[in-house]
Amino acid sequence: MIHLDTHVVVWLYYGRSELISDKAKKLIEVNDLSISPMVSLELEYLHEAGKVSVGSKEILRDLEMRVGLVLASESFELISEAAIEQSWTRDPFDRLLVAQAIIGNARLVTKDRSILRHFGKAMW
């Protein structure tokens, strides 16, 4: 199981695979895919800001059907506790995405340089 960052989810939805590294594409092709529920919230923020053309529910339904994407289900209490430890960033989405991966003992596919620097199981 691997977790996907919000940007990766957007690129998959819009068919922009050229924006995804070859290593990340390989990981996506051979693993089960999951996202933190925070990705759903961030997608909706992006939609409200006009940065993506459809809401999070449509994106997630589509990717569930096309690539088997599921929502991770670890306890929010445990995720919040792990997020508190991620003091290397002030971004609440990044803190929670990394915490979700930690609690789920999963790798996180992301292009975010800060996450890649600070989370050993982040991959691009």
HUCORZI-V574280 format. One line per field, one symbol per residue. ss: DSSP state (h for helix, s for strand, l for the rest). psi: psi as a letter, one per 20 degrees, with the letter a starting at -180 (. if undefined). Layout:
ss: ???
psi: ???
This chain:
ss: lssslhhhhhhhhlllhhhllhhhhhhhhhllssslhhhhhhhhhhhhlllllllhhhhhhhhhhhhllssllllhhhhhhhhhlllllllhhhhhhhhhhhhlllssslllhhhhhhlllssl
psi: pqqprghggghggjklhiipqgggggghhjqqpqqqhhhgghghghghijiqirrhggghgghgggjkprpqjqphghggghhhimiiqiohggghgggggghjlqqooqiohgghhiohjqq.
